[in-house]
């Protein structure tokens, strides 16, 4: 292993923007100081502590972080929480299949309105996330032109590949579902769960990669002025949409449990479990939504605190 590669391992522990600015200098310093000799354990620990401190500072969690860093950290936390929320929402959409056939006509209005609210809030949240991403597109492009792609290029390429894989997998699952729609699927539950599980894994991988790319891109941009307000507003709007989705999901669940408990007791749902008006699938869905909402609330608290401090 070459000397530079030895030192680069330690430098990779630092945030990407820090490496781009100071990484070469740190490698040169370590080469001059240690040469072919091993780096002492105490110095390794010191470098790792400094790397962790830089990550904390870059995330906006440091007490001395500036307003822009705290708003960025809060917005990215909301974005990550929304990613988890999307997974839970997709599971809820799957669980909703044919619910209206189990509920009497007079009792459908409230749960139907709840489903409409959930759908509308989800679409609005996606639009807000897209708006925030578009607001960052120009500054990120200018940063790439002046500083190069760096690690952002690899992150974006990985996200693009995983999105393509997820789209192909989604198409394959749709074809599989249509080809089995008219059959009884006796003995095929294991196959269905295997296909569904593989599809969910590809979606989670694409979602995680896109979130990572968004975090890396946001780290290249200095938030200020109108851009700062736009990102804060988008994050707040997504948070409100998450509240609407969770309330709508709970309302639908309560109404169906009151008027058509048999649907919850006998519905196979995404994981094939039922037996009560509190099936594990719905408990897991709402639990994941609640945890994600609490994480987003922490992000909003940081954003609001930063903006108040500035005033």
N, C-alpha and C positions, 0 to 999 in steps of 0.2 A: 504494500500500500504506500503511495507517495505521501510526502510530507503534507502537501496542500490538502489532499483528500482527508487526512487525519484531522486537520484543523477545520476543514469545511463541515465535518460532522457536527462540531460544536457550534459553528456559526449558524447552521440550519435551525438551531433551537430558537433563534431570534425571529421576531416578526419579519415578514417579507419586506415591508417598507424600510425597516431598520437595516436589513441586510443590503438592500439596494444602495443605501446611503453610506453605511459604515463597514459593511462586511469585508471588503477588500483590505481596508486598513487594519481590521482586527486580525485577518489571516496573516498579513505581512508582519504585524507585531509579534504574533505567536511564532512565526518562522524565525524571526530574528532572535527571539528570546529562548526558544527551546530547540530549534534545529531538529536533529534526529533523536534527541532525548525525549522520553515520555513526559507528558504534562502531569505535574503533581496532582494528587487527588484533591488537595485543598483548592488548587487553582481551578480544577474542573468544576468543583462545587460552587466556587465563586462565580464562574462564567454562567453556570446554569441558573443560579439565583438572579443574576443580572438579566438573563433572558426572560425569566418568569416575570420580573419587575417590568420589563418592556412590554410584555404581553398584557399585563394588567393595565399599564398606562395607556397602551393603544386601545384597549377595550373600553376605556372611559370609567373603569371601576376604581381607579386610583383617586384618593381624596383630593389630590391636587390637579386632577384632570380638568382641562378647560371646558368651556361650555360646548364647543363643537364636538369634542370627544365624547362628552356625556350624552349629547343628543344622538350621535352616531351609535353609541353603545346601546342606548334605549331603543332606537329604531331597529337595529339588527336583532335585538332580543325579541321584539315584537314579530319581526320577520321569521325568525326561527320558530317561535311559538305558533305562528300561523301555519308553518309547514306541518307541524304535528297535528294541528287542528284540521288541516286538509285531509290527512290520512283518516282521522276519526270521522270526518264528514263523509268521506267516500264509503266507509263501512256503514254509516247510517243510511246513505242513499241506497246501498245494496239491501239493507234490512227493510226498507220501506216497500219493497216490491209487493204489490197486490194487497196492501193494507186496506184500501178502500172497499175491497170486496168483502172484508170481514166486518166492517162497521156499517150499521144501519144508516139509511139516508139522512135521517134527522140529526144524527150525532156526528156527521162528517164535517160540519162547517168549521168548528174550532180546530180540529186537527189538520184539516185541509188548509186553513189560513196559516197555521203554524208551519206547515211544509212550505207554503208559498213564501212566508217570511224568511225561512231558512235558506231557500233557494235564492231569493233576491239579495239577502245579506251576503251570501257566499259569492255571488256574481259581482256585487259592489266591491267586496274586499279584493277580489282578483284584479278589478279595474284600478283600485287604489295602489295595489302593489305594482302593477304595470306602470302607473303614472309616476310613482316614486323611482322606478327603474329608468324610465325615460328621462326624468329630470337629471339623473346621474350620468346618462349616456354621453352628453357633450363634454362635461369635465373629465370623465374617464378617458374619452378619446383623446383629449388634449394631453392628458398625462401620459398616455401610451406613446403619442407622437414625440413627446419631449424626453421621456425616460425609457422607452422601450416596453415590451410586454413583460419581461421578467417572469416571475412565477405565475403571474395572472394568466399568461398564455396557456400554460399547461393546465391550469385549473379550468379555464374556459373550454379547452378542447376535451377534457375529461367529462365535463358537464354535457357538452354537445353529443358525445358518443353515447353516454348513458341515456340521454333523452331519446335519441334515435332507437336505442335498444328497447326502451320502455314503450315507444310508439309501436314498434314491430310486435312486441309482446302483447300489447293491447289489441292490435288487430287479430293476432292469433287466438287470443282468448275469446273475442267476439265470434270468430268463425267456429271455434270449438263449441261455444254456447249454442249457436244456431244449429249446428249439426246434431246436437244432443237434445234439442228442445222438445222433439216429439217422442223421445224414448223414455222408458221408465227408469233407466239408469240403475237397474238392480245390480248390486255388487260393484257399482262404479263410483261410490262416494269417495273412496280413497283417491281415485284418479282425479276427481273434481277438486278435492282439497289440495292435491299436489299441484295441479295446474294453477289453481287460485293462489296458493302460497307462493309459487314461483313468480306469478304476476305481481303480487304485492311486494315481493323483494325487489323486483326491477323498478317498481314505482318509487319505493323508499330510497333506492340507490340514486335514481335520477333526481328526486327531491333533495336529498342530502347534497348531491354534487352541485345542483343549481344554487342551493342556499350557501354553500361554501364559496362558489364563484361570486355571488352577490356580496358576501362579506369581504372577499378579497378586493373586489372592485371598489366598494365603499371605502376601504382603507386607503385607496389611492387618491381620494378626493378630500379637499379641505371644505368643510361645510361652513357657509357663512351667508348672511343676507337672505335673499329670497330662497336660495337652495336649502338653507337651514330650516326656514319656516315650512317649505314644501315637504321636506322629509318628516318633520315633526307632525304636520297636519295629516299626512298619509298614514303614519303610524297610529295616530289617535283615531282616525277613521276606521282602520282595520280592527283596532281594539273594540270599538263600538259594534262593528259587524260581528265580531266574535261573541260578544254578549248576546246579540240578537239570535245568533245561531244556537247558542247553548240554551237560551230561554225557550226558543221554538222547539228544540229537540225535547226538552223536559216537558213542555206543554203537550206535544204530540204523544209522548210516552204516557203521561197521566191520563189523557183522554181515551187512548186505546185501552189502557188498563182498566178504566172505569166502564167502557161501553163494549169492548170486545176483548176481554182478557184471554179468550181462547187463542187469539192470534199470537199473543206473546207466549202462551203456554205451549203451543204446538208448532209455531213457526220454526223452521230449520235455521233460518238466519245464516249469516256468513260462515259460522263455525259449526253449525249443526247442533246447537245446544238450546234447550228450552226447558219447560217444566214449571214455570212460575211467571207471575207478572213482572218479576225482576230478573229476566234472563241474563246470564253472564255476558252475552254480547252487548246488550244495552248498558249494563253496568260498566263494562270496559270502555264503551264509546263515550259515555257521559263523563266517566272518570278521566279519560285522556283529555277531553275537551276542557274540563275544569282545571286540570294541572297546567295545560297550555295557557288558559286564560289567566291563571295566577302569575305565570312567568311573564306574560305580556303586560300584566298590571305593574310588575316590577320595572319593566322597560318604560312604561308610561310615567311612572313615578320619577324615574331618572330624567326623562325629557322635561316634565313639568318643573321639576326642581331646578334644572339647568336654566330654563327660560325665566323662571322667577328670580333666580340669583342675578341674571343679567339685568333684569329690570330694577 
